[in-house]
Amino acid sequence: MNKAPLQILVVEDEPDQRELICQILASNQYQITSAESVEEAILSIKSSVPDLVFSDWKLGQLTGMDLLTYVRREHPDMGFIIATAYGTITHAVDAMQAGADDYLSKPYQRQSLLMAIDKVAKSLTLKQQNRRLASELSQQQELVGLVGKAPCMQKVYARVQRVSATDATVLIGGESGTGKELAARALYQLSSRQHKPFVAINCGAIPETLAESELFGAEKGAFTGANTLKIGKLEAANGGTIFLDEIGELPLLQQTKLLRFLQEGVISRLGQNGEIKLDVRVIAATHRNLKEEVEKGNFREDLFYRLNVVPIDMPPLRERKEDIGRLIEHFLKIHAGQYGVEAVKLSAETMKSLLDYPWPGNVRELSNRVERFVLLADEQELVAELASGLVAINPSQFVLPEAGFEWEAFEKDCLQQAMSRHEGNRTQAAKQLGLSYKAFLYRLEKYQLV
């Protein structure tokens, strides 16, 4: 496909000089329009915006600087070259400081004119490419749900952009609901593997007895019930990317086999004598502190360092409150499009309630509540849910027994009840008890309820 010729506006008040410049540029396949004054040039630009303006300095009552000022105000990306008379170098300096892309001192040769035009044309092409790439990246970020301009999110974007084009192993940390899988998908979609498989597996959702066959596959007859060859998740992701969510839940035996894959790039299916060479990028995620898990003996130290080549920490929503409004608008738009309904605007009072809420379930909870609002369009229910969060216990309703009581047994029972009521959902259980997610996990581990 042939590129459209560069459109150049020539502004020169001397007719013979203007005609000569237009002939030189037209003979080099540029598309030319001309004007003899600043006023005529502005009318021409308003009628048809050129790619580049080549203007003389002196133009009757006005100057090329007046035209440059207009162009930079109305069309900041338009190319601009100014021609100055011999001995007026200060004019050239003033023009460059005001935003001209280049200047020519009169008299100039045909070749100097063409070289200046070519240089600015190449600069314009680079600017357009940069704008397009920035726009594409912004669209890709929105596609994968990474929305936000808080400084902590900018660090996430910068790291994702920097390592997405590599095959480096990435470990994503953060509380539940912060968007760890979205970050993993951003790494995938911005990589050269974007047209290859993306396989996600939650290591905490696999029964320990099936973990090996799920990850590495199994030969027919490898165990009771293995009636056919089973392809594991790693093999299914060959050529692409595997996302190992909740990697901290992976049993120690499978940790050993995963370490071998990361070191050597080979796996063996359960019941297989040989090896299979794979090309898979590994991205892992966890809400656990893996360093602490290593110290407790629950996670292999060598595997931790193999996974933690590039760490990315997803910030909780309470640390990026300036993004809540932007996320609400994003989810209103996304869910309205998903269900084919018109996006309803929230009142200022409801927006304030949403902005003040602590969001223990992070971005996932926010998305869920906005989705429900899009479907029901009931602001009263939305605000009531936020306000109903915790029930404060009146101290006068509880009297410490004279003989005392077993605090730890009481605390453990509260934890068990909360987990049971919310069917094992730790985020919701922590919310009901008024605990931060980290404090709640600490207590679960203290009483061995994990």
Kinemage of the C-alpha trace (Angstrom):
@kinemage 1
@onewidth
@group {chain A} dominant
@subgroup {mainchain}
@vectorlist {calphas} color= white
{ca met a 1} P 0.000 0.000 0.000
{ca asn a 2} L 1.521 3.341 -1.084
{ca lys a 3} L 1.889 6.021 1.535
{ca ala a 4} L -0.037 9.264 0.879
{ca pro a 5} L 2.259 12.135 -0.266
{ca leu a 6} L 3.243 14.705 2.343
{ca gln a 7} L 0.974 17.764 2.194
{ca ile a 8} L 2.943 21.002 2.418
{ca leu a 9} L 1.662 24.582 2.717
{ca val a 10} L 4.154 27.084 1.266
{ca val a 11} L 3.766 30.626 2.647
{ca glu a 12} L 5.768 33.269 0.705
{ca asp a 13} L 4.732 36.810 -0.232
{ca glu a 14} L 7.022 37.129 -3.294
{ca pro a 15} L 5.168 35.484 -6.239
{ca asp a 16} L 8.259 34.336 -8.185
{ca gln a 17} L 9.922 32.863 -5.124
{ca arg a 18} L 6.670 31.162 -4.075
{ca glu a 19} L 6.249 29.629 -7.537
{ca leu a 20} L 9.821 28.343 -7.591
{ca ile a 21} L 9.545 26.669 -4.166
{ca cys a 22} L 6.234 25.056 -5.134
{ca gln a 23} L 7.743 23.692 -8.376
{ca ile a 24} L 10.761 22.208 -6.570
{ca leu a 25} L 8.591 20.483 -3.941
{ca ala a 26} L 5.949 19.288 -6.421
{ca ser a 27} L 8.655 17.740 -8.626
{ca asn a 28} L 9.616 15.626 -5.576
{ca gln a 29} L 6.127 14.168 -5.261
{ca tyr a 30} L 4.913 16.430 -2.429
{ca gln a 31} L 1.318 17.690 -2.492
{ca ile a 32} L 1.501 21.510 -2.443
{ca thr a 33} L -0.793 24.377 -1.525
{ca ser a 34} L 0.392 27.988 -1.178
{ca ala a 35} L -0.456 31.288 0.473
{ca glu a 36} L 0.975 34.805 0.222
{ca ser a 37} L 0.146 36.026 3.732
{ca val a 38} L -0.379 34.833 7.296
{ca glu a 39} L -4.107 35.517 7.025
{ca glu a 40} L -4.431 33.485 3.826
{ca ala a 41} L -2.315 30.685 5.353
{ca ile a 42} L -4.607 30.444 8.394
{ca leu a 43} L -7.688 30.252 6.153
{ca ser a 44} L -5.970 27.531 4.102
{ca ile a 45} L -5.137 25.516 7.241
{ca lys a 46} L -8.711 25.817 8.483
{ca ser a 47} L -9.932 24.545 5.116
{ca ser a 48} L -7.461 21.643 4.793
{ca val a 49} L -4.883 20.816 7.467
{ca pro a 50} L -1.435 20.159 5.917
{ca asp a 51} L 1.291 17.929 7.351
{ca leu a 52} L 3.919 20.677 7.211
{ca val a 53} L 4.185 24.451 6.753
{ca phe a 54} L 7.173 26.045 5.003
{ca ser a 55} L 7.007 29.771 5.720
{ca asp a 56} L 9.107 32.846 5.059
{ca trp a 57} L 9.806 35.090 8.049
{ca lys a 58} L 8.632 38.396 6.576
{ca leu a 59} L 5.071 38.318 5.277
{ca gly a 60} L 3.713 41.844 4.869
{ca gln a 61} L 2.452 43.310 8.136
{ca leu a 62} L 2.819 39.964 9.988
{ca thr a 63} L 5.652 37.434 10.238
{ca gly a 64} L 6.235 33.731 10.108
{ca met a 65} L 6.419 33.836 13.921
{ca asp a 66} L 2.778 34.946 14.043
{ca leu a 67} L 1.854 31.969 11.875
{ca leu a 68} L 4.012 29.653 14.000
{ca thr a 69} L 2.238 30.826 17.167
{ca tyr a 70} L -1.144 30.013 15.588
{ca val a 71} L 0.013 26.603 14.337
{ca arg a 72} L 1.489 25.522 17.675
{ca arg a 73} L -1.685 26.594 19.483
{ca glu a 74} L -4.150 24.910 17.114
{ca his a 75} L -2.084 22.054 15.628
{ca pro a 76} L 0.815 21.209 17.979
{ca asp a 77} L 1.903 18.174 15.925
{ca met a 78} L 2.101 19.959 12.549
{ca gly a 79} L 5.581 20.305 11.031
{ca phe a 80} L 6.911 23.835 10.651
{ca ile a 81} L 10.024 25.145 8.841
{ca ile a 82} L 10.828 28.852 8.704
{ca ala a 83} L 13.084 30.692 6.239
{ca thr a 84} L 15.029 33.660 7.605
{ca ala a 85} L 17.032 36.346 5.793
{ca tyr a 86} L 20.807 36.225 5.768
{ca gly a 87} L 22.304 37.712 8.957
{ca thr a 88} L 19.110 37.317 11.054
{ca ile a 89} L 20.220 34.327 13.093
{ca thr a 90} L 18.335 35.696 16.101
{ca his a 91} L 15.098 35.176 14.160
{ca ala a 92} L 16.000 31.532 13.628
{ca val a 93} L 16.799 31.062 17.325
{ca asp a 94} L 13.501 32.693 18.324
{ca ala a 95} L 11.600 30.451 15.903
{ca met a 96} L 13.220 27.261 17.177
{ca gln a 97} L 12.506 28.239 20.778
{ca ala a 98} L 8.876 28.922 19.804
{ca gly a 99} L 8.543 25.384 18.418
{ca ala a 100} L 9.693 25.413 14.794
{ca asp a 101} L 11.062 22.042 13.646
{ca asp a 102} L 13.813 23.549 11.500
{ca tyr a 103} L 14.941 26.738 9.748
{ca leu a 104} L 16.743 27.728 6.532
{ca ser a 105} L 18.877 30.841 6.050
{ca lys a 106} L 18.317 32.720 2.799
{ca pro a 107} L 19.598 32.314 0.181
{ca tyr a 108} L 19.405 28.510 0.336
{ca gln a 109} L 20.055 25.831 -2.273
{ca arg a 110} L 17.469 23.455 -3.710
{ca gln a 111} L 19.166 20.526 -1.954
{ca ser a 112} L 19.082 22.297 1.433
{ca leu a 113} L 15.352 22.850 1.055
{ca leu a 114} L 14.678 19.192 0.200
{ca met a 115} L 16.904 17.938 3.028
{ca ala a 116} L 15.083 20.124 5.574
{ca ile a 117} L 11.690 18.928 4.325
{ca asp a 118} L 12.828 15.281 4.416
{ca lys a 119} L 14.221 15.606 7.959
{ca val a 120} L 11.005 17.087 9.328
{ca ala a 121} L 8.897 14.543 7.404
{ca lys a 122} L 10.803 11.680 9.070
{ca ser a 123} L 10.357 13.351 12.456
{ca leu a 124} L 6.594 13.606 11.845
{ca thr a 125} L 6.447 9.900 10.950
{ca leu a 126} L 8.201 8.962 14.199
{ca lys a 127} L 5.806 11.138 16.213
{ca gln a 128} L 2.817 9.469 14.557
{ca gln a 129} L 4.233 6.002 15.268
{ca asn a 130} L 4.841 6.897 18.908
{ca arg a 131} L 1.286 8.211 19.291
{ca arg a 132} L -0.113 5.068 17.665
{ca leu a 133} L 1.947 2.768 19.877
{ca ala a 134} L 0.960 4.709 22.991
{ca ser a 135} L -2.692 4.514 21.945
{ca glu a 136} L -2.449 0.771 21.256
{ca leu a 137} L -0.792 0.180 24.604
{ca ser a 138} L -3.489 2.197 26.361
{ca gln a 139} L -6.184 0.168 24.588
{ca gln a 140} L -4.460 -3.098 25.475
{ca gln a 141} L -4.229 -2.062 29.108
{ca glu a 142} L -7.932 -1.250 29.113
{ca leu a 143} L -8.731 -4.531 27.390
{ca val a 144} L -7.062 -6.497 30.167
{ca gly a 145} L -8.599 -4.331 32.864
{ca leu a 146} L -5.461 -2.601 34.104
{ca val a 147} L -6.994 0.777 34.831
{ca gly a 148} L -5.542 3.504 37.022
{ca lys a 149} L -3.140 6.397 37.171
{ca ala a 150} L -2.035 6.215 40.808
{ca pro a 151} L 1.773 6.255 41.213
{ca cys a 152} L 1.750 2.667 42.506
{ca met a 153} L -0.101 1.537 39.360
{ca gln a 154} L 2.284 3.466 37.131
{ca lys a 155} L 5.079 1.361 38.613
{ca val a 156} L 3.109 -1.765 37.703
{ca tyr a 157} L 2.577 -0.533 34.123
{ca ala a 158} L 6.243 0.350 33.734
{ca arg a 159} L 7.346 -3.067 34.905
{ca val a 160} L 4.777 -4.900 32.780
{ca gln a 161} L 5.838 -2.946 29.681
{ca arg a 162} L 9.520 -3.523 30.355
{ca val a 163} L 9.379 -7.310 30.780
{ca ser a 164} L 6.415 -8.220 28.555
{ca ala a 165} L 8.588 -8.624 25.461
{ca thr a 166} L 10.954 -11.006 27.262
{ca asp a 167} L 10.523 -14.603 28.402
{ca ala a 168} L 11.491 -13.763 31.991
{ca thr a 169} L 9.633 -15.616 34.734
{ca val a 170} L 7.422 -13.230 36.715
{ca leu a 171} L 6.009 -13.586 40.241
{ca ile a 172} L 2.944 -11.426 40.902
{ca gly a 173} L 2.038 -10.734 44.520
{ca gly a 174} L -0.886 -8.984 46.141
{ca glu a 175} L -4.099 -9.470 48.065
{ca ser a 176} L -7.043 -11.321 46.594
{ca gly a 177} L -9.016 -9.220 44.127
{ca thr a 178} L -6.184 -6.826 43.228
{ca gly a 179} L -5.963 -8.033 39.624
{ca lys a 180} L -3.041 -10.478 39.604
{ca glu a 181} L -4.479 -12.474 36.713
{ca leu a 182} L -5.153 -9.246 34.794
{ca ala a 183} L -1.481 -8.332 35.150
{ca ala a 184} L -0.533 -11.810 33.915
{ca arg a 185} L -2.798 -11.425 30.884
{ca ala a 186} L -1.309 -7.980 30.187
{ca leu a 187} L 2.169 -9.536 30.172
{ca tyr a 188} L 0.868 -12.166 27.761
{ca gln a 189} L -1.049 -9.838 25.430
{ca leu a 190} L 1.882 -7.437 25.129
{ca ser a 191} L 4.338 -10.256 24.379
{ca ser a 192} L 5.356 -11.974 21.150
{ca arg a 193} L 3.485 -15.042 22.461
{ca gln a 194} L 0.101 -13.319 22.303
{ca his a 195} L -1.128 -15.566 19.474
{ca lys a 196} L -0.013 -18.733 21.278
{ca pro a 197} L -1.859 -20.466 24.167
{ca phe a 198} L -2.461 -18.776 27.508
{ca val a 199} L -3.224 -21.445 30.093
{ca ala a 200} L -4.309 -20.436 33.612
{ca ile a 201} L -4.469 -22.866 36.520
{ca asn a 202} L -5.313 -22.257 40.170
{ca cys a 203} L -2.871 -24.376 42.147
{ca gly a 204} L -5.031 -24.089 45.252
{ca ala a 205} L -8.042 -25.607 43.489
{ca ile a 206} L -6.347 -28.871 42.424
{ca pro a 207} L -6.690 -31.903 44.746
{ca glu a 208} L -3.185 -32.924 45.862
{ca thr a 209} L -3.644 -36.404 44.417
{ca leu a 210} L -4.303 -34.951 40.954
{ca ala a 211} L -1.805 -32.086 41.014
{ca glu a 212} L 0.958 -33.962 39.158
{ca ser a 213} L -1.210 -35.190 36.309
{ca glu a 214} L -2.935 -31.798 35.994
{ca leu a 215} L 0.358 -29.953 35.613
{ca phe a 216} L 2.588 -32.481 33.886
{ca gly a 217} L 0.149 -34.936 32.282
{ca ala a 218} L -0.106 -38.716 32.577
{ca glu a 219} L 0.411 -41.697 30.310
{ca lys a 220} L -2.446 -44.113 29.714
{ca gly a 221} L -2.541 -46.576 32.608
{ca ala a 222} L -0.289 -44.447 34.829
{ca phe a 223} L -2.853 -44.705 37.636
{ca thr a 224} L -6.268 -46.218 38.259
{ca gly a 225} L -8.774 -44.533 35.972
{ca ala a 226} L -6.156 -43.218 33.522
{ca asn a 227} L -7.796 -44.768 30.471
{ca thr a 228} L -6.359 -42.311 27.972
{ca leu a 229} L -3.302 -40.124 27.569
{ca lys a 230} L -3.707 -36.915 29.568
{ca ile a 231} L -1.962 -33.748 28.384
{ca gly a 232} L -0.903 -31.576 31.325
{ca lys a 233} L -1.327 -27.810 31.568
{ca leu a 234} L 2.363 -27.132 30.916
{ca glu a 235} L 2.339 -29.185 27.732
{ca ala a 236} L -0.934 -27.548 26.637
{ca ala a 237} L 0.768 -24.158 26.967
{ca asn a 238} L 3.740 -25.126 24.770
{ca gly a 239} L 4.859 -22.117 22.740
{ca gly a 240} L 2.782 -19.805 24.904
{ca thr a 241} L 2.357 -18.792 28.527
{ca ile a 242} L 1.194 -20.599 31.665
{ca phe a 243} L -0.225 -18.683 34.604
{ca leu a 244} L 0.154 -20.532 37.904
{ca asp a 245} L -2.230 -18.761 40.261
{ca glu a 246} L -1.875 -19.310 44.020
{ca ile a 247} L 1.508 -20.947 43.493
{ca gly a 248} L 1.980 -21.002 47.276
{ca glu a 249} L -0.635 -23.782 47.477
{ca leu a 250} L 1.336 -26.156 45.222
{ca pro a 251} L 2.336 -29.384 47.035
{ca leu a 252} L 6.070 -29.844 47.731
{ca leu a 253} L 6.428 -32.812 45.347
{ca gln a 254} L 5.065 -30.780 42.438
{ca gln a 255} L 7.252 -27.867 43.487
{ca thr a 256} L 10.252 -30.097 42.853
{ca lys a 257} L 9.046 -31.068 39.378
{ca leu a 258} L 8.206 -27.461 38.520
{ca leu a 259} L 11.703 -26.415 39.592
{ca arg a 260} L 13.185 -28.989 37.222
{ca phe a 261} L 11.106 -27.594 34.364
{ca leu a 262} L 12.222 -24.031 35.108
{ca gln a 263} L 15.856 -25.142 35.204
{ca glu a 264} L 15.935 -27.490 32.222
{ca gly a 265} L 12.772 -26.819 30.205
{ca val a 266} L 11.715 -30.485 30.245
{ca ile a 267} L 8.894 -32.463 31.850
{ca ser a 268} L 7.966 -36.105 32.178
{ca arg a 269} L 4.358 -37.177 32.203
{ca leu a 270} L 3.297 -39.369 35.086
{ca gly a 271} L 4.234 -42.924 34.099
{ca gln a 272} L 6.532 -41.776 31.253
{ca asn a 273} L 10.121 -42.943 30.935
{ca gly a 274} L 11.336 -40.221 28.556
{ca glu a 275} L 11.249 -36.430 28.620
{ca ile a 276} L 9.411 -33.751 26.682
{ca lys a 277} L 11.137 -30.475 25.826
{ca leu a 278} L 8.780 -27.491 26.150
{ca asp a 279} L 8.923 -23.777 25.383
{ca val a 280} L 6.638 -22.144 27.944
{ca arg a 281} L 6.845 -18.812 29.706
{ca val a 282} L 5.890 -19.094 33.379
{ca ile a 283} L 4.005 -16.384 35.255
{ca ala a 284} L 3.047 -17.185 38.853
{ca ala a 285} L 0.947 -15.365 41.426
{ca thr a 286} L 0.266 -15.652 45.133
{ca his a 287} L -1.397 -13.789 47.982
{ca arg a 288} L 1.010 -15.462 50.419
{ca asn a 289} L 4.359 -14.128 51.575
{ca leu a 290} L 6.536 -16.796 49.966
{ca lys a 291} L 9.607 -15.748 51.934
{ca glu a 292} L 7.732 -16.589 55.118
{ca glu a 293} L 6.516 -19.850 53.575
{ca val a 294} L 10.146 -20.735 52.773
{ca glu a 295} L 11.130 -20.105 56.396
{ca lys a 296} L 8.292 -22.354 57.579
{ca gly a 297} L 9.354 -25.118 55.221
{ca asn a 298} L 6.158 -24.934 53.153
{ca phe a 299} L 7.824 -23.670 49.983
{ca arg a 300} L 11.121 -24.568 48.348
{ca glu a 301} L 13.676 -21.781 48.583
{ca asp a 302} L 15.278 -22.655 45.230
{ca leu a 303} L 11.885 -22.590 43.518
{ca phe a 304} L 11.088 -19.229 45.104
{ca tyr a 305} L 14.217 -17.685 43.590
{ca arg a 306} L 13.515 -19.292 40.203
{ca leu a 307} L 10.016 -17.797 40.189
{ca asn a 308} L 10.969 -14.426 41.654
{ca val a 309} L 13.116 -13.309 38.712
{ca val a 310} L 10.874 -10.271 38.180
{ca pro a 311} L 8.468 -9.514 41.051
{ca ile a 312} L 5.370 -7.398 40.437
{ca asp a 313} L 3.296 -6.307 43.431
{ca met a 314} L -0.343 -5.441 42.775
{ca pro a 315} L -1.384 -2.688 45.217
{ca pro a 316} L -4.620 -3.021 47.196
{ca leu a 317} L -7.373 -0.581 46.266
{ca arg a 318} L -7.063 1.250 49.601
{ca glu a 319} L -3.570 2.358 48.501
{ca arg a 320} L -4.809 3.807 45.205
{ca lys a 321} L -7.988 5.608 46.214
{ca glu a 322} L -7.462 8.201 43.482
{ca asp a 323} L -8.238 5.433 40.977
{ca ile a 324} L -11.611 4.439 42.447
{ca gly a 325} L -13.591 6.996 40.433
{ca arg a 326} L -11.802 6.016 37.231
{ca leu a 327} L -12.419 2.316 37.927
{ca ile a 328} L -16.109 2.948 38.591
{ca glu a 329} L -16.478 4.693 35.213
{ca his a 330} L -14.556 1.843 33.570
{ca phe a 331} L -16.757 -0.873 35.082
{ca leu a 332} L -19.968 1.041 34.344
{ca lys a 333} L -18.955 1.167 30.684
{ca ile a 334} L -17.751 -2.453 30.535
{ca his a 335} L -20.793 -3.985 32.251
{ca ala a 336} L -23.285 -1.797 30.389
{ca gly a 337} L -21.764 -3.049 27.132
{ca gln a 338} L -21.713 -6.623 28.418
{ca tyr a 339} L -25.455 -6.644 29.148
{ca gly a 340} L -26.533 -4.305 26.352
{ca val a 341} L -28.026 -1.688 28.665
{ca glu a 342} L -27.532 2.054 28.890
{ca ala a 343} L -24.906 3.099 31.418
{ca val a 344} L -26.577 4.910 34.325
{ca lys a 345} L -24.671 7.691 36.046
{ca leu a 346} L -24.273 7.527 39.809
{ca ser a 347} L -25.317 10.445 41.982
{ca ala a 348} L -22.658 12.534 43.705
{ca glu a 349} L -23.773 11.193 47.113
{ca thr a 350} L -23.418 7.575 45.994
{ca met a 351} L -20.040 8.295 44.427
{ca lys a 352} L -18.873 9.724 47.754
{ca ser a 353} L -20.001 6.555 49.543
{ca leu a 354} L -18.092 4.440 47.021
{ca leu a 355} L -14.987 6.594 47.372
{ca asp a 356} L -15.088 6.425 51.199
{ca tyr a 357} L -15.621 2.651 51.384
{ca pro a 358} L -12.445 0.660 52.298
{ca trp a 359} L -12.957 -2.051 49.605
{ca pro a 360} L -11.535 -5.075 51.466
{ca gly a 361} L -12.254 -7.191 48.387
{ca asn a 362} L -10.270 -4.750 46.238
{ca val a 363} L -10.954 -4.230 42.506
{ca arg a 364} L -12.874 -7.509 42.211
{ca glu a 365} L -15.367 -6.394 44.853
{ca leu a 366} L -15.752 -2.995 43.188
{ca ser a 367} L -16.409 -4.622 39.812
{ca asn a 368} L -18.963 -6.981 41.360
{ca arg a 369} L -20.912 -4.185 43.034
{ca val a 370} L -20.900 -1.989 39.915
{ca glu a 371} L -22.046 -4.957 37.795
{ca arg a 372} L -24.995 -5.516 40.140
{ca phe a 373} L -25.860 -1.818 39.977
{ca val a 374} L -25.772 -1.867 36.160
{ca leu a 375} L -28.264 -4.750 36.187
{ca leu a 376} L -30.609 -3.426 38.900
{ca ala a 377} L -30.034 0.368 38.672
{ca asp a 378} L -30.752 0.546 42.413
{ca glu a 379} L -28.546 3.115 44.127
{ca gln a 380} L -30.292 2.647 47.485
{ca glu a 381} L -29.343 -1.031 47.580
{ca leu a 382} L -25.789 -0.224 46.561
{ca val a 383} L -25.352 2.368 49.344
{ca ala a 384} L -27.121 0.160 51.906
{ca glu a 385} L -24.724 -2.712 51.163
{ca leu a 386} L -21.750 -0.443 51.741
{ca ala a 387} L -23.187 0.898 54.980
{ca ser a 388} L -24.118 -2.537 56.315
{ca gly a 389} L -20.505 -3.726 56.371
{ca leu a 390} L -19.825 -4.300 60.069
{ca val a 391} L -21.985 -4.506 63.175
{ca ala a 392} L -20.354 -2.775 66.120
{ca ile a 393} L -20.734 -4.715 69.371
{ca asn a 394} L -21.804 -2.574 72.313
{ca pro a 395} L -19.294 -3.230 75.115
{ca ser a 396} L -22.135 -3.180 77.648
{ca gln a 397} L -23.585 -6.292 75.976
{ca phe a 398} L -20.548 -8.356 76.888
{ca val a 399} L -19.261 -8.868 80.433
{ca leu a 400} L -15.993 -10.714 80.995
{ca pro a 401} L -16.672 -13.696 83.298
{ca glu a 402} L -15.084 -13.461 86.718
{ca ala a 403} L -13.316 -16.780 86.183
{ca gly a 404} L -12.131 -15.656 82.751
{ca phe a 405} L -12.470 -17.720 79.574
{ca glu a 406} L -10.331 -19.274 76.828
{ca trp a 407} L -9.687 -16.379 74.450
{ca glu a 408} L -7.901 -18.457 71.811
{ca ala a 409} L -10.725 -21.011 71.684
{ca phe a 410} L -13.180 -18.123 71.233
{ca glu a 411} L -11.063 -16.511 68.512
{ca lys a 412} L -10.642 -19.827 66.680
{ca asp a 413} L -14.391 -20.445 66.803
{ca cys a 414} L -15.062 -16.972 65.326
{ca leu a 415} L -12.646 -17.699 62.484
{ca gln a 416} L -14.261 -21.081 61.785
{ca gln a 417} L -17.758 -19.607 61.794
{ca ala a 418} L -16.754 -16.834 59.388
{ca met a 419} L -15.077 -19.314 57.026
{ca ser a 420} L -18.080 -21.624 57.144
{ca arg a 421} L -20.579 -18.828 56.583
{ca his a 422} L -18.701 -17.636 53.495
{ca glu a 423} L -17.930 -21.135 52.147
{ca gly a 424} L -14.186 -20.721 52.524
{ca asn a 425} L -13.990 -17.267 50.909
{ca arg a 426} L -11.214 -15.716 52.974
{ca thr a 427} L -11.744 -12.186 51.729
{ca gln a 428} L -15.389 -12.133 52.776
{ca ala a 429} L -14.654 -13.891 56.069
{ca ala a 430} L -11.956 -11.349 56.919
{ca lys a 431} L -14.342 -8.538 56.023
{ca gln a 432} L -17.040 -9.876 58.348
{ca leu a 433} L -14.597 -10.015 61.251
{ca gly a 434} L -13.277 -6.530 60.545
{ca leu a 435} L -9.753 -7.797 59.962
{ca ser a 436} L -7.294 -6.903 57.233
{ca tyr a 437} L -6.671 -9.791 54.862
{ca lys a 438} L -3.094 -10.169 56.102
{ca ala a 439} L -4.160 -10.200 59.767
{ca phe a 440} L -6.894 -12.729 58.971
{ca leu a 441} L -4.438 -15.082 57.202
{ca tyr a 442} L -2.056 -14.796 60.151
{ca arg a 443} L -4.797 -15.977 62.504
{ca leu a 444} L -5.834 -18.815 60.173
{ca glu a 445} L -2.251 -20.071 60.142
{ca lys a 446} L -1.935 -19.561 63.916
{ca tyr a 447} L -4.820 -21.965 64.503
{ca gln a 448} L -3.865 -24.221 61.554
{ca leu a 449} L -7.117 -23.506 59.734
{ca val a 450} L -5.461 -23.015 56.307
